[in-house]
Every structure is written in C-alpha cells, then in structure tokens.
Amino acid sequence: MNDANLLTAEAQRLRDRKSLSEGFERADRLRFLPVAGPLRLCVSAVTFVFLCFASAAYAAEEKGKVLYQNDFSKGEVGKLPEEMLLLDGGFAVQEFNGNKVLQLPGAPLDTFGVLFGPTESANMAVSARVHSSKKGRREPAFALGLNGNAGYKLQVSAAKKLVELYKGDDVIAKEPFTLESDSWTMLKLQVRKVKDGEFAVEGKVWKQGMSEPEKWTVTFTETSEPTAGRASLWGNPFAGTPIDFDDLVVSAVK
C-alpha cells in the first residue's frame, strides 16, 4: 500500500471513529431525555404551586389588613381619643367592669356620633362590640357606620326589635332582631365593590359568645359610587342608661 492509500485509509478511520462517537453522544442524550423532561415539568409545577400559594397569601393578607384598631386600653379616662372626631355627645373613655370602653352617657336623650379610622369609599369593613341596657320599657338604639356622617349605618333598634340598614336617614333594609339587655352585641358592616357600577353593603349582628353568622343579616345593592368617609359609632340612649363601645376594627376587604 502506497503513501496515498495509507492517508486515505487513516482519514476513513478517523471519520468512522467520529461518527461512532457522535452516535454514542446522541444515544446518551436520548437516554436522559425521558428523565430530564419530567424533572423539568416537576420543577415547573413546584414553582407554579409556590407562586400560587404566595399570591394567595398576599391577597389574604391584603384582604384582612387592619387599618385601624382600638380597644381603649391605653385611653385616658374621661377623654375622647385624639384621633377620633366628635360629631356630638359626651363620648369618653370610661372604666366598665374592669375594662376600658368608649362610653356614651345615658343623658341627654338624643342621637350622637363619632368618626374614626381612615377615609375610604369602598372595600372596607368595620366591626365593634356594644353593651347596652334597657330601663323599664325604654330601650336604646345604637349603630356602626361607614362612609362618613351621611353614609351607611348598621343600627340595632331595640324598641322596634329590628336590625336596620340606613343610607343617610333612609332605611334601605331591615330584619327582625331581639336585643338582650345588659349584654354585649357584635356588629359588622362592610362596603365592597362587586363590579363597575355595583357595590354590596352588608351587615350582620349577633350576641357576643355565639358563633359569627355565615350569612349577612341585612344586605343592599348600591349602584352609585359611595361617598368617601370615615367609620362611625352612633348611639341614642332612650333608656337613660350608658351605651358602651369596644374593640373597634377597620380593615380592608375585596
């Protein structure tokens, strides 16, 4: 075999060796593809689930975010907390059964109110607990409100045995309710945007110590943009006995 033939044979062997090596590499890649694919899918699925949980947790945190809270434990007796705006009446922090509350005196007999918390128009909730007592046949009325002085009010009208939902001075919804004298009553009111041009106004009332009802006691569908305003407390001591308010909470809702 001459030199030219030797060179040709050597080149052929190199080409054959390269082809064989490339074949092994392709086979090796193919061997791992069935494993690598599920692994990539698994990692993607885990990442997706993590992001979903993180997003849900963030949404839940935002939804229940407390914007204002007051249990009056740090309040000065005889005074209204500085961040509150008095509309009328003698609201002041007082001691009641070893606990500090915001108290409206039993006289004079009229409707009095106070504003608190941030100024918002919708996607807000307010809750509180209220203590009151009747005297003879006379019974008090009290309310929890949103959207300012002329906004929405969830009112317990003990003498009428009703829970009433007000918009300004107008009753827009009502349901039967019997108030137990000399006890604490829980109230919760919220205004939330359902969609453009539709807002849900929802309120519930229940006796402290009982489970919070799943269903709202009174509801109303609002088609006008609610006016921005602060949360409020209202009382009319028809019975001539004090009305006590405690554990105020204003929070965000969706």
Backbone hydrogen bonds in HBPLUS format (Angstrom, degrees):
<---DONOR---> <-ACCEPTOR-->    atom                        ^
c    i                          cat <-CA-CA->   ^        H-A-AA   ^      H-
h    n   atom  resd res      DA  || num        DHA   H-A  angle D-A-AA Bond
n    s   type  num  typ     dist DA aas  dist angle  dist       angle   num
A0006-LEU N   A0002-ASN O   3.03 MM   4  6.33 153.1  2.10 149.3 157.5     1
A0007-LEU N   A0003-ASP O   3.01 MM   4  6.27 157.2  2.06 148.2 153.0     2
A0008-THR N   A0004-ALA O   3.04 MM   4  6.31 156.2  2.10 146.8 153.3     3
A0009-ALA N   A0005-ASN O   2.95 MM   4  6.18 160.7  1.99 151.0 155.8     4
A0010-GLU N   A0006-LEU O   2.97 MM   4  6.17 157.2  2.02 148.0 154.3     5
A0011-ALA N   A0007-LEU O   2.96 MM   4  6.15 157.0  2.01 145.9 152.0     6
A0012-GLN N   A0008-THR O   3.02 MM   4  6.24 152.2  2.10 143.8 151.4     7
A0013-ARG N   A0009-ALA O   3.00 MM   4  6.29 153.8  2.07 145.9 152.6     8
A0014-LEU N   A0010-GLU O   3.03 MM   4  6.33 155.2  2.09 147.5 153.9     9
A0015-ARG N   A0011-ALA O   2.97 MM   4  6.26 156.1  2.02 146.8 153.3    10
A0016-ASP N   A0012-GLN O   2.86 MM   4  6.13 156.5  1.91 149.3 156.1    11
A0017-ARG N   A0013-ARG O   2.88 MM   4  6.07 157.3  1.93 147.7 153.9    12
A0018-LYS N   A0014-LEU O   2.93 MM   4  6.13 158.2  1.98 148.1 153.7    13
A0019-SER N   A0015-ARG O   2.96 MM   4  6.15 159.3  2.00 147.1 152.8    14
A0020-LEU N   A0016-ASP O   2.95 MM   4  6.16 157.7  2.00 147.1 153.2    15
A0021-SER N   A0017-ARG O   2.95 MM   4  6.18 156.2  2.01 146.8 153.3    16
A0022-GLU N   A0018-LYS O   2.90 MM   4  6.15 160.2  1.93 150.4 155.7    17
A0023-GLY N   A0019-SER O   2.93 MM   4  6.12 145.8  2.04 141.8 151.6    18
A0024-PHE N   A0020-LEU O   3.02 MM   4  6.36 154.2  2.09 147.7 153.4    19
A0025-GLU N   A0021-SER O   3.00 MM   4  6.30 156.7  2.05 147.3 154.0    20
A0026-ARG N   A0022-GLU O   2.93 MM   4  6.19 157.7  1.98 147.5 152.9    21
A0027-ALA N   A0023-GLY O   2.96 MM   4  6.18 160.1  2.00 148.3 154.2    22
A0028-ASP N   A0024-PHE O   2.81 MM   4  6.01 149.5  1.90 145.9 154.9    23
A0029-ARG N   A0025-GLU O   2.92 MM   4  6.20 156.7  1.98 148.0 153.8    24
A0030-LEU N   A0026-ARG O   2.91 MM   4  6.13 161.5  1.95 150.0 155.4    25
A0031-ARG N   A0027-ALA O   2.83 MM   4  5.99 144.5  1.95 140.7 150.9    26
A0032-PHE N   A0028-ASP O   3.23 MM   4  6.53 143.7  2.37 142.1 149.7    27
A0032-PHE N   A0029-ARG O   3.20 MM   3  5.37 127.0  2.49  97.1 109.7    28
A0033-LEU N   A0029-ARG O   3.04 MM   4  6.20 130.9  2.29 144.0 157.6    29
A0035-VAL N   A0032-PHE O   3.12 MM   3  5.41 133.3  2.35 105.7 118.0    30
A0036-ALA N   A0032-PHE O   2.84 MM   4  6.00 170.3  1.85 164.2 167.5    31
A0037-GLY N   A0033-LEU O   2.99 MM   4  5.94 167.9  2.00 157.4 158.9    32
A0039-LEU N   A0035-VAL O   3.11 MM   4  6.30 156.6  2.17 149.9 157.2    33
A0040-ARG N   A0036-ALA O   2.85 MM   4  6.09 157.7  1.90 152.9 158.6    34
A0041-LEU N   A0037-GLY O   2.91 MM   4  6.22 158.4  1.96 152.4 159.3    35
A0042-CYS N   A0038-PRO O   2.69 MM   4  5.85 150.5  1.77 146.0 154.6    36
A0043-VAL N   A0039-LEU O   2.90 MM   4  6.15 164.9  1.92 153.7 156.4    37
A0044-SER N   A0040-ARG O   2.93 MM   4  6.11 161.0  1.97 147.3 153.1    38
A0045-ALA N   A0041-LEU O   2.82 MM   4  6.02 153.4  1.89 144.7 152.4    39
A0046-VAL N   A0042-CYS O   2.89 MM   4  6.15 161.8  1.93 153.7 158.1    40
A0047-THR N   A0043-VAL O   2.94 MM   4  6.13 160.8  1.98 149.1 154.5    41
A0048-PHE N   A0044-SER O   2.89 MM   4  6.08 157.0  1.94 146.4 153.0    42
A0049-VAL N   A0045-ALA O   2.90 MM   4  6.14 163.8  1.93 152.9 156.8    43
A0050-PHE N   A0046-VAL O   2.93 MM   4  6.10 160.6  1.97 148.7 154.2    44
A0051-LEU N   A0047-THR O   2.93 MM   4  6.15 162.2  1.96 151.0 155.6    45
A0052-CYS N   A0048-PHE O   2.90 MM   4  6.15 152.3  1.98 147.6 155.8    46
A0053-PHE N   A0049-VAL O   2.94 MM   4  6.21 162.6  1.97 152.9 156.8    47
A0054-ALA N   A0050-PHE O   2.84 MM   4  6.07 160.8  1.88 151.2 157.3    48
A0055-SER N   A0051-LEU O   2.82 MM   4  5.94 158.6  1.86 145.4 151.5    49
A0056-ALA N   A0052-CYS O   2.85 MM   4  6.04 160.9  1.89 149.2 154.8    50
A0057-ALA N   A0053-PHE O   2.83 MM   4  5.97 157.8  1.88 148.7 155.0    51
A0058-TYR N   A0054-ALA O   2.94 MM   4  6.13 156.4  2.00 145.3 151.7    52
A0059-ALA N   A0055-SER O   2.90 MM   4  6.12 161.1  1.93 149.8 155.0    53
A0060-ALA N   A0056-ALA O   2.85 MM   4  6.04 160.2  1.89 148.9 154.5    54
A0061-GLU N   A0057-ALA O   2.88 MM   4  6.05 152.9  1.95 143.4 151.3    55
A0062-GLU N   A0058-TYR O   2.88 MM   4  6.13 160.0  1.92 151.0 156.2    56
A0063-LYS N   A0059-ALA O   2.79 MM   4  5.96 157.8  1.84 148.3 155.3    57
A0064-GLY N   A0060-ALA O   3.02 MM   4  6.18 159.3  2.07 147.8 151.7    58
A0065-LYS N   A0062-GLU O   3.27 MM   3  5.00 165.5  2.29 101.9 104.9    59
A0252-ALA N   A0065-LYS O   2.95 MM 187  5.44 152.6  2.03 146.8 154.8    60
A0067-LEU N   A0250-VAL O   2.72 MM 183  5.48 157.2  1.77 148.2 155.7    61
A0068-TYR N   A0250-VAL O   3.17 MM 182  4.96 145.6  2.29 142.1 138.5    62
A0250-VAL N   A0068-TYR O   2.84 MM 182  4.96 164.1  1.86 143.7 145.1    63
A0070-ASN N   A0248-LEU O   2.97 MM 178  5.18 152.3  2.05 144.6 147.0    64
A0248-LEU N   A0070-ASN O   2.94 MM 178  5.18 146.2  2.05 159.1 150.0    65
A0075-GLY N   A0072-PHE O   3.11 MM   3  4.85 157.7  2.16  98.5 105.3    66
A0079-LYS N   A0076-GLU O   3.11 MM   3  5.76 151.8  2.19 144.6 144.0    67
A0078-GLY N   A0093-VAL O   2.69 MM  15  5.37 170.0  1.70 156.6 155.6    68
A0093-VAL N   A0079-LYS O   2.96 MM  14  5.62 166.1  1.98 131.1 132.6    69
A0084-MET N   A0081-PRO O   3.06 MM   3  5.69 163.8  2.08 121.4 126.6    70
A0085-LEU N   A0115-LEU O   2.90 MM  30  4.96 163.5  1.92 138.8 144.4    71
A0115-LEU N   A0085-LEU O   2.81 MM  30  4.96 166.5  1.83 146.6 149.5    72
A0087-LEU N   A0113-GLY O   3.01 MM  26  5.30 154.9  2.08 137.9 140.2    73
A0088-ASP N   A0113-GLY O   3.30 MM  25  5.67 153.8  2.37 152.7 148.4    74
A0092-ALA N   A0103-GLN O   3.11 MM  11  5.51 147.2  2.22 138.2 147.8    75
A0103-GLN N   A0092-ALA O   2.82 MM  11  5.51 171.3  1.82 151.1 149.3    76
A0094-GLN N   A0101-VAL O   2.89 MM   7  5.58 156.1  1.94 152.8 160.5    77
A0101-VAL N   A0094-GLN O   2.91 MM   7  5.58 159.8  1.95 159.5 166.2    78
A0096-PHE N   A0099-ASN O   2.60 MM   3  5.13 155.6  1.66 151.0 160.2    79
A0099-ASN N   A0096-PHE O   2.98 MM   3  5.13 146.9  2.09 105.3 115.8    80
A0102-LEU N   A0245-PHE O   2.89 MM 143  5.06 174.5  1.89 158.4 158.0    81
A0245-PHE N   A0102-LEU O   2.78 MM 143  5.06 160.4  1.82 147.8 154.7    82
A0104-LEU N   A0243-ILE O   2.86 MM 139  5.20 167.0  1.88 155.1 159.5    83
A0243-ILE N   A0104-LEU O   2.99 MM 139  5.20 156.8  2.04 146.6 154.0    84
A0112-PHE N   A0235-GLY O   2.92 MM 123  5.47 163.1  1.95 152.2 157.1    85
A0235-GLY N   A0112-PHE O   2.96 MM 123  5.47 151.7  2.04 151.0 157.6    86
A0114-VAL N   A0233-LEU O   3.05 MM 119  5.43 144.6  2.18 146.3 153.0    87
A0233-LEU N   A0114-VAL O   2.95 MM 119  5.43 151.4  2.04 153.5 162.3    88
A0116-PHE N   A0231-ALA O   2.95 MM 115  5.40 154.1  2.01 138.3 141.7    89
A0231-ALA N   A0116-PHE O   3.07 MM 115  5.40 130.0  2.33 175.0 170.6    90
A0120-GLU N   A0229-GLY O   3.10 MM 109  5.43 159.0  2.15 136.7 130.1    91
A0229-GLY N   A0120-GLU O   2.88 MM 109  5.43 159.7  1.92 134.2 133.5    92
A0123-ASN N   A0191-VAL O   2.59 MM  68  5.55 118.7  1.96 124.4 144.1    93
A0253-VAL N   A0123-ASN O   3.05 MM 130  4.82 163.6  2.08 113.8 114.5    94
A0124-MET N   A0191-VAL O   3.04 MM  67  5.64 150.1  2.13 152.1 156.6    95
A0191-VAL N   A0124-MET O   2.96 MM  67  5.64 156.8  2.02 161.4 169.0    96
A0125-ALA N   A0251-SER O   2.86 MM 126  5.29 148.2  1.96 157.9 160.6    97
A0251-SER N   A0125-ALA O   2.90 MM 126  5.29 158.6  1.94 145.8 152.9    98
A0126-VAL N   A0189-LEU O   2.82 MM  63  5.45 159.5  1.86 161.8 169.0    99
A0189-LEU N   A0126-VAL O   2.91 MM  63  5.45 164.7  1.94 162.0 167.2   100
A0127-SER N   A0249-VAL O   2.91 MM 122  5.32 148.4  2.01 147.7 157.2   101
A0249-VAL N   A0127-SER O   3.04 MM 122  5.32 150.0  2.13 150.1 151.1   102
A0128-ALA N   A0187-LEU O   3.07 MM  59  5.53 151.7  2.16 149.7 153.7   103
A0187-LEU N   A0128-ALA O   2.93 MM  59  5.53 166.6  1.95 169.4 168.2   104
A0129-ARG N   A0246-ASP O   3.05 MM 117  5.43 166.1  2.07 154.9 156.0   105
A0246-ASP N   A0129-ARG O   2.99 MM 117  5.43 147.9  2.09 158.2 162.0   106
A0130-VAL N   A0185-THR O   2.78 MM  55  5.16 157.0  1.83 145.3 152.9   107
A0185-THR N   A0130-VAL O   2.73 MM  55  5.16 157.6  1.78 143.9 151.2   108
A0131-HIS N   A0244-ASP O   2.82 MM 113  4.96 158.8  1.86 141.5 148.6   109
A0244-ASP N   A0131-HIS O   2.94 MM 113  4.96 165.1  1.96 147.5 151.4   110
A0182-ASP N   A0132-SER O   2.80 MM  50  5.48 133.0  2.02 133.2 147.1   111
A0135-LYS N   A0138-ARG O   2.91 MM   3  5.30 160.5  1.94 151.5 158.0   112
A0138-ARG N   A0135-LYS O   3.10 MM   3  5.30 157.4  2.15 127.4 126.5   113
A0141-ALA N   A0236-ASN O   3.13 MM  95  5.20 154.1  2.20 141.3 148.6   114
A0236-ASN N   A0141-ALA O   2.79 MM  95  5.20 154.7  1.85 165.3 159.2   115
A0142-PHE N   A0156-VAL O   3.20 MM  14  5.56 152.8  2.28 142.0 149.3   116
A0156-VAL N   A0142-PHE O   2.83 MM  14  5.56 161.3  1.86 173.1 176.1   117
A0143-ALA N   A0234-TRP O   2.94 MM  91  4.84 158.9  1.98 127.8 129.2   118
A0234-TRP N   A0143-ALA O   2.93 MM  91  4.84 149.4  2.03 145.3 140.1   119
A0144-LEU N   A0154-LEU O   3.01 MM  10  5.25 150.0  2.10 133.3 140.6   120
A0154-LEU N   A0144-LEU O   2.78 MM  10  5.25 169.6  1.79 155.8 158.0   121
A0145-GLY N   A0232-SER O   2.83 MM  87  4.61 166.4  1.84 134.8 134.0   122
A0232-SER N   A0145-GLY O   2.97 MM  87  4.61 150.0  2.06 119.6 117.7   123
A0146-LEU N   A0152-TYR O   2.93 MM   6  5.39 149.7  2.02 146.6 154.9   124
A0152-TYR N   A0146-LEU O   2.97 MM   6  5.39 138.7  2.14 145.1 156.3   125
A0148-GLY N   A0230-ARG O   2.82 MM  82  4.71 158.8  1.87 141.5 142.7   126
A0151-GLY N   A0148-GLY O   3.17 MM   3  5.09 162.9  2.20 110.8 111.0   127
A0168-GLY N   A0151-GLY O   2.83 MM  17  5.36 169.5  1.84 159.8 156.4   128
A0153-LYS N   A0166-TYR O   2.99 MM  13  4.94 151.3  2.08 127.1 133.2   129
A0166-TYR N   A0153-LYS O   2.80 MM  13  4.94 166.4  1.81 148.9 153.6   130
A0155-GLN N   A0164-GLU O   2.77 MM   9  5.09 172.7  1.77 165.3 164.0   131
A0164-GLU N   A0155-GLN O   2.77 MM   9  5.09 165.3  1.79 153.6 157.8   132
A0157-SER N   A0162-LEU O   2.94 MM   5  5.34 163.0  1.97 157.5 162.0   133
A0160-LYS N   A0157-SER O   3.11 MM   3  5.52 128.2  2.40 106.9 119.8   134
A0161-LYS N   A0157-SER O   2.99 MM   4  6.02 111.9  2.47 140.9 158.8   135
A0162-LEU N   A0157-SER O   3.24 MM   5  5.34 166.7  2.25 136.9 140.8   136
A0161-LYS N   A0158-ALA O   3.04 MM   3  4.84 148.4  2.14  97.2 107.1   137
A0177-PHE N   A0161-LYS O   2.97 MM  16  5.08 164.6  1.99 113.0 114.0   138
A0163-VAL N   A0175-GLU O   2.80 MM  12  5.33 159.5  1.84 163.0 169.6   139
A0175-GLU N   A0163-VAL O   2.93 MM  12  5.33 149.5  2.02 147.5 157.1   140
A0165-LEU N   A0173-ALA O   2.78 MM   8  5.06 168.5  1.79 151.9 150.2   141
A0172-ILE N   A0165-LEU O   2.75 MM   7  5.72 164.9  1.78 163.6 169.0   142
A0167-LYS N   A0170-ASP O   2.83 MM   3  5.33 155.3  1.89 154.2 162.3   143
A0170-ASP N   A0167-LYS O   3.13 MM   3  5.33 163.8  2.16 127.0 126.2   144
A0208-GLN N   A0184-TRP O   3.05 MM  24  5.54 171.5  2.06 139.9 140.9   145
A0186-MET N   A0206-TRP O   2.73 MM  20  5.30 167.1  1.75 175.1 173.3   146
A0206-TRP N   A0186-MET O   3.10 MM  20  5.30 154.2  2.17 140.4 146.8   147
A0188-LYS N   A0204-LYS O   3.02 MM  16  5.39 145.7  2.14 159.4 161.6   148
A0204-LYS N   A0188-LYS O   2.90 MM  16  5.39 153.3  1.97 152.6 159.8   149
A0190-GLN N   A0202-GLU O   2.86 MM  12  5.40 154.2  1.93 156.0 163.7   150
A0202-GLU N   A0190-GLN O   2.94 MM  12  5.40 166.0  1.96 157.1 161.8   151
A0192-ARG N   A0200-ALA O   3.01 MM   8  5.37 160.2  2.05 147.5 153.2   152
A0200-ALA N   A0192-ARG O   2.81 MM   8  5.37 156.4  1.86 162.0 165.0   153
A0194-VAL N   A0198-GLU O   2.93 MM   4  5.55 157.3  1.98 139.6 146.0   154
A0195-LYS N   A0198-GLU O   3.33 MM   3  5.31 165.3  2.35 138.2 139.7   155
A0198-GLU N   A0195-LYS O   2.98 MM   3  5.31 154.2  2.05 142.0 136.1   156
A0199-PHE N   A0222-GLU O   2.75 MM  23  4.90 153.3  1.82 151.4 156.7   157
A0222-GLU N   A0199-PHE O   2.72 MM  23  4.90 164.1  1.75 158.9 159.0   158
A0201-VAL N   A0220-PHE O   2.87 MM  19  5.10 168.1  1.88 163.2 164.7   159
A0220-PHE N   A0201-VAL O   2.85 MM  19  5.10 134.9  2.05 147.3 156.8   160
A0203-GLY N   A0218-VAL O   2.90 MM  15  5.30 163.8  1.93 161.5 161.1   161
A0217-THR N   A0203-GLY O   2.77 MM  14  5.82 122.4  2.10 131.3 149.0   162
A0218-VAL N   A0203-GLY O   3.00 MM  15  5.30 164.4  2.02 147.0 150.5   163
A0210-MET N   A0207-LYS O   3.09 MM   3  5.78 160.9  2.13 138.9 142.5   164
A0238-PHE N   A0236-ASN O   2.81 MM   2  5.70 137.6  1.99 108.5  95.6   165
A0240-GLY N   A0237-PRO O   2.88 MM   3  5.39 161.1  1.92 117.8 124.2   166
